[in-house]
Structures are given as structure tokens and as C-alpha cells.
Amino acid sequence: MGQIERIDSQNIGGSACDFYIVRIRANSITLMVPVKNASNVGLRTLVSTKEAEHIWNALRNNPQQTVHTGQNWNRRFREYSERLKSPDLSIVANVLRELLLIGRTKDLSFGERRLLEQAMSLVTGELGEVLHTEQRDLQSELISLYSPPAKQPASTAH
């Protein structure tokens, strides 16, 4: 997640061009993004508080639900990778939820774990910002809610 710090104008090839100066919070990298191409590179405003609450409640409801995978991990990986590029945070949140549900019952592949980390960061980062909550608190709650069911010890007959 980044924050637009300012808009600068520069003369490039005899034309005045406006650039967003964006600071990426995770690593403090600064980017210059042409204003006219901002939507093409994924810049968008944060979701509304109402939408953030809706997404958070959807993630918190039914963590015991099962998800039908029906396809191999490689196909899921490609599908989830595409969905993570969506400008709609609820679509990214659905990827997160599905990966958390799959991880309850089986080990995720390396690629799926990477996607889970990416989706978790994107969703909880934005929700934390909008809902004024620490990102790590949101992550902890989701991990707790979606943790695999505890295995019952085998009973021994006497």
C-alpha cells in the first residue's frame, strides 16, 4: 500500500507531465506515476468504511466452511494470481478467504502460501488503514479463526 505525497510537474520532451509521487509504506520506496496512467498501474482510493466493514465481516463469518477446490494447485495458483490483480478489494478478500479455508484441511503449495501472504497483506493493510486497526491484529484474528481444527488424541482402550 502506498500513499500519494504530492503531485509534481515535469517537462518531458517539450510537454508538461504531472506525476503522483507515491511512497510505498512497506519499504519507503518512492515512485513517480504519471497521473494520466494512474488507473492502469493499479492506483485507486481506499475502500469506504462501510465497504471495509462489509469485507471484514464476510471474512469473519463461517471460517469453518469448506471450499471445493476441484482443480489442481497450479490452476488455482493462476486463477488466484489473476484475481489478486483486481482493483476490487472484495475479490482479493475472497482469494484470501479461499486460501485460508483450503489451508485448514491441507498443506498449501509454496506458490499458494506466497499468494496467501500477498492477499493477507493487501487486505489487512487496507482494512487496518480504513478501520483504524493495527494490521497485525487483523492478521492474528484471521489466523486464529481459520486455524485447522485441533486433532483429538486417539483414545486408548483398557
C-alpha positions as CSV (number, residue, x, y, z in Angstrom):
1,M,0.0,0.0,0.0
2,G,1.2,3.4,-0.8
3,Q,0.3,7.0,-0.2
4,I,0.4,9.9,-2.6
5,E,2.6,12.5,-1.1
6,R,2.3,15.2,-3.7
7,I,1.8,15.9,-7.4
8,D,4.9,17.1,-9.4
9,S,5.0,18.6,-12.9
10,Q,8.0,17.9,-15.2
11,N,8.8,18.9,-18.7
12,I,9.4,15.7,-20.8
13,G,10.0,16.0,-24.5
14,G,8.6,19.5,-24.6
15,S,5.4,18.5,-22.8
16,A,4.4,19.2,-19.3
17,C,3.5,16.0,-17.5
18,D,2.0,15.6,-14.0
19,F,3.2,12.8,-11.7
20,Y,1.9,11.4,-8.5
21,I,4.8,11.0,-6.0
22,V,3.8,7.8,-4.2
23,R,5.6,6.4,-1.1
24,I,5.2,2.7,-0.6
25,R,4.8,2.2,3.1
26,A,6.3,-1.3,3.4
27,N,9.7,-0.3,2.3
28,S,9.7,3.6,1.9
29,I,10.4,3.4,-1.8
30,T,9.2,6.5,-3.7
31,L,7.6,6.1,-7.1
32,M,6.7,8.6,-9.8
33,V,3.4,7.6,-11.5
34,P,2.1,9.6,-14.4
35,V,-1.3,11.0,-13.4
36,K,-2.8,10.0,-16.8
37,N,-1.8,6.4,-16.3
38,A,-2.7,6.0,-12.6
39,S,-5.6,3.7,-13.1
40,N,-3.6,1.4,-15.4
41,V,-0.9,0.7,-12.8
42,G,-3.4,-0.1,-10.0
43,L,-3.7,3.2,-8.1
44,R,-7.1,3.6,-6.5
45,T,-8.6,5.2,-3.5
46,L,-9.1,3.2,-0.3
47,V,-12.5,1.4,0.2
48,S,-15.1,3.2,2.2
49,T,-15.6,2.4,5.9
50,K,-18.9,0.7,5.1
51,E,-17.2,-1.5,2.4
52,A,-14.3,-2.3,4.7
53,E,-16.7,-3.4,7.5
54,H,-18.6,-5.5,5.0
55,I,-15.4,-7.2,3.8
56,W,-14.2,-7.7,7.3
57,N,-17.5,-9.2,8.4
58,A,-17.5,-11.5,5.4
59,L,-14.0,-12.8,6.3
60,R,-15.0,-13.4,9.9
61,N,-18.2,-15.3,9.1
62,N,-18.2,-19.1,8.6
63,P,-14.5,-19.8,9.0
64,Q,-15.5,-23.5,9.4
65,Q,-16.9,-23.6,5.9
66,T,-15.3,-25.9,3.4
67,V,-14.3,-24.9,-0.1
68,H,-14.5,-27.1,-3.1
69,T,-11.1,-26.9,-4.8
70,G,-11.9,-29.1,-7.7
71,Q,-8.8,-28.1,-9.6
72,N,-5.1,-28.7,-9.1
73,W,-3.0,-26.2,-7.2
74,N,-1.3,-25.0,-10.4
75,R,-4.6,-23.9,-12.0
76,R,-5.8,-22.4,-8.7
77,F,-2.5,-20.5,-8.5
78,R,-3.0,-19.0,-11.9
79,E,-6.6,-18.1,-11.2
80,Y,-5.8,-16.6,-7.8
81,S,-2.9,-14.7,-9.2
82,E,-5.2,-13.0,-11.7
83,R,-7.8,-12.3,-9.1
84,L,-5.2,-10.6,-6.8
85,K,-4.7,-8.0,-9.6
86,S,-8.3,-6.9,-9.3
87,P,-8.9,-3.3,-8.2
88,D,-11.9,-4.6,-6.2
89,L,-10.7,-5.4,-2.6
90,S,-13.6,-7.8,-2.1
91,I,-12.3,-10.0,-4.9
92,V,-8.8,-10.0,-3.2
93,A,-10.5,-10.8,0.1
94,N,-12.3,-13.8,-1.5
95,V,-8.9,-15.1,-2.6
96,L,-7.7,-14.7,1.0
97,R,-10.7,-16.5,2.4
98,E,-10.5,-19.4,0.0
99,L,-6.8,-19.9,0.7
100,L,-7.4,-19.7,4.4
101,L,-10.1,-22.3,4.1
102,I,-8.0,-24.6,1.9
103,G,-5.2,-24.3,4.4
104,R,-7.5,-25.6,7.2
105,T,-7.6,-29.0,5.6
106,K,-4.4,-29.5,3.6
107,D,-1.0,-28.0,3.2
108,L,-0.8,-25.2,0.7
109,S,1.8,-25.4,-2.0
110,F,4.7,-22.9,-1.9
111,G,3.0,-20.8,-4.5
112,E,-0.3,-20.8,-2.7
113,R,1.4,-19.8,0.5
114,R,3.0,-16.8,-1.3
115,L,-0.4,-15.8,-2.6
116,L,-1.9,-16.2,0.8
117,E,0.8,-13.8,2.2
118,Q,0.2,-11.3,-0.6
119,A,-3.6,-11.4,-0.2
120,M,-3.3,-11.2,3.6
121,S,-1.0,-8.1,3.3
122,L,-3.2,-6.4,0.8
123,V,-6.5,-7.0,2.6
124,T,-5.4,-6.4,6.2
125,G,-3.3,-3.4,5.2
126,E,-6.2,-1.6,3.6
127,L,-8.7,-2.7,6.2
128,G,-6.4,-1.7,9.0
129,E,-6.0,1.7,7.5
130,V,-9.7,2.3,6.9
131,L,-10.9,0.7,10.1
132,H,-8.2,2.4,12.2
133,T,-6.9,-1.0,13.5
134,E,-3.4,-2.5,13.5
135,Q,-2.8,-4.7,10.5
136,R,-1.1,-7.3,12.7
137,D,-4.2,-7.5,14.9
138,L,-6.4,-8.2,11.9
139,Q,-4.0,-10.9,10.7
140,S,-3.8,-12.5,14.1
141,E,-7.6,-12.7,14.3
142,L,-7.9,-14.3,10.8
143,I,-5.1,-16.8,11.5
144,S,-6.9,-17.7,14.8
145,L,-10.3,-18.0,13.1
146,Y,-9.0,-20.1,10.2
147,S,-6.6,-22.3,12.1
148,P,-7.0,-26.0,11.4
149,P,-9.3,-27.9,13.8
150,A,-7.4,-29.4,16.7
151,K,-6.8,-33.1,16.3
152,Q,-8.4,-35.2,19.0
153,P,-6.0,-37.6,20.8
154,A,-6.6,-41.2,20.0
155,S,-8.5,-42.9,22.8
156,T,-6.9,-46.0,24.3
157,A,-8.9,-48.9,25.5
158,H,-8.0,-50.6,28.8
